Every structure is written in structure tokens, then in C-alpha cells.
Amino acid sequence: MPGAPSKDRELYLPKAWAEDPERRQRAGIPEERAMATKPVLAAQMIERALDAGIEAAWTAGDAVYGQHTGLRRRLEARGMHYVMAVPMNQRAIISVPGQLLGTEGRADELFAALNGRAWRTRTAGAGTKGNRLYAWARIRIDGPAITGEHWLLGRRSLKDPTDLAYFICHTPEDVTLIELAPVAGARWAIEETFQTSKGETGLDHYQIRQYTGWYRHITLSMFPHAFLIVIRSKKGARSRVPSNW
């Protein structure tokens, strides 16, 4: 029973629905519910969790969230560190000590300029066949002078050097690649959660036309999934994701 328990949920309301009064009325969508992007919904859920006293050390996400500046700034304002995927054309400015402005470039171009010694083999966490090993490198970049440090993180396949992924990071000071790599890998737990929730507790087994009904169904799927994870942990199954991620 892999994955981690879900703690919140929000329905993404497409613009076509949000701006259609007839659809809204038929579905019972509250008047105050406006259209919000997925990163905005994510920020709202994270802030609710923090306000409720849930402790978390990191936020991980795919490029939909990583390239959203507003989400990143909201996380930083709450003291949250993150490792989130970004596309290869994500632009950043290299932070150079003693210089007001460093070199600006795309993520793929900045990492292509690194020499081979910049890359280190590290694990992204345990997989079904052992540790998920990749080559990793990082580049310090400029960011808001709030707290912590900002980095671009590169992940390269050991079997295919052309297979690369990029991440933007806000980290504590003096963080190491050994610490960053598993955080980038923790995002897989989200996909595992979705897959096991669909297979075990019927997350996607619905035909719902009402706004309230959707929330009821998702909540009733989340609860037994969390219950199964607790039972599994009590039986001594090894968790692959630290509880504060």
C-alpha cells in the first residue's frame, strides 16, 4: 500500500464553468467560489495545513507548480522550503558572490555549461528495485532576500545522459545534494497516492454532477486510504516517504 495519506482536496473549476451562471446553478457551485489556477489552489491548501499546525519541512511538485512564481513566493513567505520541477527553458540568474548581477540563462543552458565534476551520483529515494540513483548537480541562483538559499537542481539519468530534469529550490543554508535529491524524488509518492487511492478506495469511481457531492466522495475516499496506511505502518511496513514531506 504505497503512497502517503492525503490531507486536503480542492476542486479545480475551469474558466468555462466558473464563468457560466447556468452551469454553476445546476452544479450547486457557491457564489463565492471563483476560478483559481491549480498553483493557487495548492497554495491555499498548504496554508490551511500550516495554519492547522501540521508540520512540514519541504514542498515538492511538478512543473505546473514549480514555474508559478506566485506559489513559490507564498511558500517562502511562510518559511517553507521546496524542490519543484521546472521546464528546461526556465530562466534564472546565477548568484555570484561580490557581483550585483550574474549570468542569466535557461536551465538547460546553465547546466550544459557545467563540467563533469559538478555532477554527483545520489539517490532520489528507495524504489521497488532499490535506490533510484541519478547524477545530480546544482547552481546557486538569485532569489528574494528573505531566508535560506535558492538553487537550480539538475537530475541526469545514469543510463542516458540526454535524459535530464530540472528543479527550482528554496532551501535552508548549507543544504547538501544528499538532502536535496530525495526531496525531488518524494514527488513520486504523490502519484503513488493517487494510484493506490484509485485502486483501493475508489478515488475516481464516481459520476457526480454536484459540487458538494464531489467533496463528499473525495473525502470518503481519502479517509479509508489514510486508515489503510496507518494499519500498514502498525504492521511494520517500511515507509518510503518521511512524514514531514
TABEL-V668866 format. One record per residue. N is the residue number from 0. RES is the residue in three letters. SS is DSSP state (hx for helix, st for strand, lp for the rest). OMEGA is omega in whole degrees, -180 to 180 (999 if undefined). D_CENTER is the distance of its C-alpha to the mean C-alpha in Angstrom with 1 decimal. Layout:
N RES SS OMEGA D_CENTER
N RES SS OMEGA D_CENTER
//
This chain:
0 MET lp -177 20.7
1 PRO lp 179 17.3
2 GLY lp 180 14.0
3 ALA lp -178 13.3
4 PRO lp 175 14.8
5 SER lp -177 13.3
6 LYS lp -179 14.1
7 ASP lp 179 14.2
8 ARG lp 175 14.5
9 GLU lp 179 15.5
10 LEU lp 175 17.5
11 TYR lp -177 16.7
12 LEU lp -179 20.2
13 PRO lp -179 21.2
14 LYS hx -179 23.6
15 ALA hx 177 26.4
16 TRP hx -176 26.2
17 ALA hx -175 25.5
18 GLU lp -180 28.7
19 ASP lp -177 30.9
20 PRO hx -178 33.0
21 GLU hx 177 34.6
22 ARG hx -179 31.4
23 ARG hx -179 30.0
24 GLN hx -179 33.3
25 ARG hx -177 33.4
26 ALA hx 180 29.9
27 GLY lp 180 30.5
28 ILE lp -178 27.7
29 PRO lp -179 28.4
30 GLU lp -176 29.8
31 GLU lp -178 27.3
32 ARG lp -180 24.3
33 ALA lp 175 23.5
34 MET lp 177 21.3
35 ALA lp 179 17.8
36 THR lp 179 15.1
37 LYS hx 176 11.8
38 PRO hx 178 10.1
39 VAL hx 177 13.1
40 LEU hx 178 12.8
41 ALA hx 179 9.3
42 ALA hx 180 11.0
43 GLN hx -180 14.0
44 MET hx 178 12.5
45 ILE hx 180 10.9
46 GLU hx 176 14.3
47 ARG hx 180 16.2
48 ALA hx 180 14.8
49 LEU hx 179 15.7
50 ASP hx 180 19.0
51 ALA lp 178 19.8
52 GLY lp 176 19.7
53 ILE lp -179 16.7
54 GLU lp 179 15.9
55 ALA lp 180 12.6
56 ALA lp -173 12.4
57 TRP st 168 8.9
58 THR st 176 5.5
59 ALA st -180 2.7
60 GLY st 179 1.6
61 ASP lp -171 5.4
62 ALA hx 176 8.4
63 VAL hx -178 9.1
64 TYR hx -177 6.9
65 GLY hx -178 7.6
66 GLN lp 180 11.2
67 HIS lp -176 11.7
68 THR hx -178 13.8
69 GLY hx 178 14.4
70 LEU hx -179 11.0
71 ARG hx -179 10.9
72 ARG hx 178 14.4
73 ARG hx 177 14.0
74 LEU hx -180 11.6
75 GLU hx 180 14.2
76 ALA hx 178 17.0
77 ARG lp 179 15.9
78 GLY lp -179 15.8
79 MET lp 173 12.1
80 HIS st -176 11.0
81 TYR st 168 7.7
82 VAL st -175 7.0
83 MET st -178 5.4
84 ALA st 175 7.6
85 VAL st 177 10.7
86 PRO lp -178 13.9
87 MET lp -179 17.0
88 ASN lp 175 18.8
89 GLN lp -178 16.5
90 ARG st 179 19.2
91 ALA st 178 19.4
92 ILE st 179 22.4
93 ILE st 178 23.2
94 SER lp -179 24.1
95 VAL lp 179 27.7
96 PRO lp 178 29.5
97 GLY lp 179 32.6
98 GLN lp 179 31.7
99 LEU lp -176 30.7
100 LEU lp 179 29.1
101 GLY lp -180 27.7
102 THR lp 176 27.3
103 GLU st 178 25.0
104 GLY st 176 23.6
105 ARG st -180 21.0
106 ALA hx -178 18.5
107 ASP hx 179 20.4
108 GLU hx -179 23.7
109 LEU hx 180 22.8
110 PHE hx 177 21.8
111 ALA hx -179 24.8
112 ALA lp -180 27.0
113 LEU lp 174 26.1
114 ASN lp -174 28.7
115 GLY hx -178 28.2
116 ARG hx 180 28.4
117 ALA hx -176 25.1
118 TRP lp -180 23.2
119 ARG st 177 22.9
120 THR st -179 22.2
121 ARG st 178 19.6
122 THR st 174 17.9
123 ALA st -179 14.3
124 GLY st -178 15.3
125 ALA st 175 17.8
126 GLY st -179 18.2
127 THR lp -179 21.0
128 LYS lp -180 23.3
129 GLY st -178 22.5
130 ASN st 177 20.3
131 ARG st -174 18.1
132 LEU st 176 19.7
133 TYR st 168 18.9
134 ALA st -177 20.4
135 TRP st 173 18.3
136 ALA st 180 19.3
137 ARG st -179 18.2
138 ILE st 178 19.8
139 ARG st -178 20.1
140 ILE st 177 19.7
141 ASP lp 176 20.9
142 GLY lp 179 19.0
143 PRO lp -179 20.1
144 ALA lp 178 22.5
145 ILE lp 174 21.0
146 THR lp 174 20.0
147 GLY lp -176 18.6
148 GLU st 180 18.1
149 HIS st -177 16.2
150 TRP st 159 15.7
151 LEU st -179 15.1
152 LEU st 178 14.2
153 GLY st 177 15.8
154 ARG st -177 15.7
155 ARG st 179 18.9
156 SER lp 177 20.3
157 LEU lp -179 23.4
158 LYS lp -177 25.2
159 ASP lp -177 24.5
160 PRO lp 178 24.2
161 THR lp 180 23.5
162 ASP lp -177 20.2
163 LEU st 174 17.7
164 ALA st -175 14.1
165 TYR st -178 13.0
166 PHE st 173 10.3
167 ILE st -170 10.8
168 CYS st 166 11.0
169 HIS st -168 12.5
170 THR st 168 14.2
171 PRO lp 177 17.3
172 GLU lp 176 20.5
173 ASP lp 176 21.7
174 VAL lp -178 18.4
175 THR lp 175 19.2
176 LEU hx 179 17.8
177 ILE hx 178 18.4
178 GLU hx -174 15.9
179 LEU hx -174 13.2
180 ALA hx 179 13.4
181 PRO hx 177 12.4
182 VAL hx 176 9.2
183 ALA hx 180 8.3
184 GLY hx -178 9.8
185 ALA lp 180 8.2
186 ARG hx 179 5.7
187 TRP hx 179 9.2
188 ALA hx 178 9.9
189 ILE hx 179 8.2
190 GLU hx 178 10.6
191 GLU hx 179 13.2
192 THR hx 179 13.1
193 PHE hx -176 13.7
194 GLN hx -180 16.4
195 THR hx 177 18.2
196 SER hx 177 18.1
197 LYS hx -176 19.7
198 GLY hx -172 22.2
199 GLU hx -173 23.1
200 THR hx 169 22.9
201 GLY lp -177 23.2
202 LEU lp -177 20.0
203 ASP lp -178 21.1
204 HIS lp -180 24.8
205 TYR lp 171 26.0
206 GLN lp -170 28.1
207 ILE lp 178 27.5
208 ARG lp -177 28.9
209 GLN lp -179 28.5
210 TYR hx -179 25.7
211 THR hx 180 26.5
212 GLY hx 178 26.9
213 TRP hx -180 23.3
214 TYR hx 179 22.0
215 ARG hx -178 24.7
216 HIS hx -178 23.8
217 ILE hx 179 20.1
218 THR hx -180 20.9
219 LEU hx 173 23.7
220 SER hx -179 21.4
221 MET hx -174 18.8
222 PHE hx 179 21.6
223 PRO hx 177 23.3
224 HIS hx 177 20.1
225 ALA hx 179 19.5
226 PHE hx 180 23.2
227 LEU hx 178 23.2
228 ILE hx 178 20.6
229 VAL hx 179 22.8
230 ILE hx 180 25.8
231 ARG hx -179 24.4
232 SER hx 180 23.5
233 LYS hx 178 27.0
234 LYS lp 174 28.5
235 GLY lp 178 27.1
236 ALA lp -177 24.4
237 ARG lp 176 22.2
238 SER lp -179 18.6
239 ARG lp -178 16.2
240 VAL lp 177 13.4
241 PRO lp -173 14.5
242 SER lp -178 14.8
243 ASN lp 176 13.3
244 TRP lp 999 9.7
//
